[in-house]
Amino acid sequence: MSSKKSVQDARMSEQLKALHGALISIVSAMNRPQRDEKLIEAAGIRLDRALFPLLIGIERLGPIGVMDLADRAGRDYTTVSRQVAKLESLGLVKRQENAVDRRVREAVISPKGKAMTVRIDAARERIGRVIFSTWAKEDIEDLVRLMQMFAVALEEEPPVGS
């Protein structure tokens, strides 16, 4: 192996470790209960913090089955099922049959739930504007473009060790 290839491999390894560290920091910050509570407060809504990420997930990904939602949220199926039932009792989501497999029930956002997520999005935008206030427009555009590319690549689930 040439020394140039070895240097490139070492650089890639350093970059991947740095990326992984940054992602851990981002996920850790976003998963803090206090952050959700502040966002709920900033949106001026009343919602149990435990239900918050599920409501957002259903709005962004729905219609979605409870198994898929639980997997994406990293939570137990039975817990998510109870929480989706709570969201349904609050009138924030509805359940419907899957168009392909009628045995599967999916959660979809209701008009009341959509109105709530619109308020959450507005609060998130106000917070984001503060965070990005010192960033160049091009840097924000690059970040969004690259994060979207990365998200698509992760969804494809490359084999481990490739």
C-alpha positions, 0 to 999 in steps of 0.5 A: 500500500502506498504511503499516500493511501495510508495517509488518506485511510488515516484521514478518513478514519479521523473524519469518521470518528469526528462525524460520529462524535458530532452525531452523538452530541447532536442526538444527545442534545436533541434527546434531552427531555428539557429541550422538548419541554422548552420547545413545547413551552415555546410552541404554547401547547400542552402535551406530555413530553413523552408523547411529543416525539411520537406526535412529530414522528407520526406527522413527519412519517405517517401514515406509520404503523406502531411497530415501525414508529417504535423501532424508529423511536427506539422504544418498546412496541407496547409502550408506543402502542399505549402512547399512540392510543393516548394521542388518539384519545386526545384527538391528535392522531387517528388510526386507519387500516393500511391500504395494502394489509388491512390487518395493519393499523397505521397512525396518521396525524389529525387536523388537531394534531397538525395544528399542534405540529404547525405551532411546534414547527414555528417555535423550532424555526424561531429557535433555529434562527437564533442558532444559525443567526451567525452562519452564512446562508451558504453554510446552512444550505450546505449543512442541510444538503449534506445532512439529507444526503447522509440520511438517505445513505443511512436509510439504505443500511449498508452492510457492516464491514463493507 
